[in-house]
């Protein structure tokens, strides 16, 4: 069963990109940054013309792991009852596929507060595009919590392109872990821009390959650590019924919204 | 300009004042010895203060030069300074410029960032004042043994104030900056320095200036890089003061104290390179040759040693590692597979194509044909997680309350879901080598031909033809290959699963079938996952625990949450 997403409506909405940008920017302003980063902002946002493809594969009872984890969580807590299966518990297995043209440009200033406050700044700009995801995602509801976890990647002829052997900076020659459990982000392009021209003087450093790779790896690693099975994120609904707040997960692209 | 400087700090005089105060403090804390001066000075900010730094160092050099010129006693420090050195004026009328020309982030842990920067600084000005003793005989006699000192007629002190002005300091330099775990390395490549020097004592001006310019080269080549490295080291290792050099080379303006030799810092990565399991396997290999047995050469070739794996057989292990690709091998896209096989034959000698590395993908066809089993997938994924390289890493299971505030984000200690594993394990598809018809033997030379890949593919893709009992045996013997070190570690390794030894005969049988690359099916090896990356087949948890546990220091610590906040 597939979700039918009428992307043309989103696409034709001219103000949408702008409003998402504003929303994200206001969120970025609300978070505390380390003092060497300032002015973190989204300069450009475009949701793209290609919709995500979401297929509901299975509706079933939640996996035992969720119950185990919950019960281990409350182990030793006095008076806590073990979590048991409830007829209302449910688990969705969805196949999420996104190969769209989402584009985000993030800018920030790296600041050096020495010898005087904000003495030297280095503007940095990152453009993120070409995001490719094709994974199975588990969404489970039990014990008033929603669990989200990416279970595994699905093979995809478009995303599993063979790397060129001649590319010496590619991942072919870099030391690799034994077996990557999951990537989630199969492709993603980061373009960097460091520095700023001032009155036509000076140079801007563009496309720092190693830096782009470094950022990409770190970004993937975070996703893998936090969101891939057997890790998961649980959203606790027990306190309020305001509905879900998706900005709680800023590192997630927008396509998993129809949770 | 690549870096932006805050114009505010240049507009008012606060920045100049700040630098002035820092320089004054630095120049006086040393009481005449040049080294700490430079260390202190170097702690000024790297780009903008470069000019000032340079001036300060050259200044201390100039004093040394003056001392030298007026005394023949190099070995003893003659203090002709009668008062503190006062930096009376510092001025940066124009903003310095710092441009990044290139940036490189290295994958190696030792050197994190390498950058090439251009530093330029115009019209900087520095004025310093002090008082010197004009009566040099007096200075001399104070530092000499009494019996060599003649009776002096004029013993009075004659203090002369001296002002030195460095104006129009223009500095342009290309620098390489390395940021490492242990500190910041910097080298100045193309230094262009010019300044006007003005001394209130005109008779000394040309002498001091000459000596200053002479010492410039060593300043940029040796002194500044050393100073910056040492300074940054103390920052990186968070040891303040104690490591800082306090003794200076005496009198010699160019000598730098040898006590500032960089510290040796043992890095985690040093440990990482020595895998305990590998060391053990190597020693097994070596000891296997240390024998007087006549049959030793037959019995103890690497392939018969338990736990030793020849590289050309590696792919078989990879093909049995519990991964989605292996489990659903029958569903792999045949066309793509064939294409890869073809490629392999041509590129084999160079690098394995990336797709022949073991990857962990659920074949799309499995989904399309609804052939998947959720629990199996989950248990395979959990299992891969468990055998991952990092010890003591638990799954992250964060809990977010949906009111934009974090309720708790503790890590839930979770055991591996054992229940799921066994079922997943026993059904893994092994490479069905022994069932391959012997008939192939005749027309398959050990060098590969184009016809071979197709055969292999067939055999790889037919897991259904394998008898279940065969599979279980294979599966059991997959891990027990480690039993070679079982004896050595059994007593000390609490994590080793028991029950491997009963399988020894089987193990031996497996070896004879699995480990001889020149057997009749040897040619098949090349076709599928030849030359793949070595995998961490044998779980090093037990050994790491005992000797080389690089996480020992972090034991029980929870990792920090990522920078984002809800």
Interface residues (C-beta under 8 A of the other chain):
Chain A: X31 X32 X34 X57 X58 X60 X63 X64 X65 X68 X69 X72 X73 X93 X95 X109 X112 X114 X115 X116 X117 X118 X119 X120 X121 X122 X123 X136 X138 X145 X151 X152 X153 X154 X155 X156 X157 X160 X162 X163 X165 X171 X172 X173 X174 X175 X176 X177 X178 X179 X180 X181 X182 X194 X195 X196 X197 X198 X201 X202 X203 X204 X205 X208 X210 X211 X213 X214 X222 X225 X226 X228 X229 X230 X231 X232 X233 X234 X235 X236 X237 X239 X240 X242 X243 X244 X245 X247 X248 X249 X250 X251
Chain B: X1 X2 X3 X4 X5 X6 X9 X14 X15 X18 X19 X22 X44 X45 X47 X48 X49 X97 X98 X99 X100 X101 X102 X103 X104 X105 X106 X107 X321 X323 X324 X325 X332 X333 X336 X340 X343 X347 X350 X351 X353 X354 X355 X357 X358 X359 X360 X361 X362 X363 X364 X367 X372 X374 X375 X377 X378 X380 X381 X382 X384 X385 X387 X388 X389 X395 X396 X397 X398 X399 X400 X401 X402 X403 X404 X407 X412 X413 X414 X415 X417 X419 X420 X533 X535 X536 X562 X563 X564 X565 X566
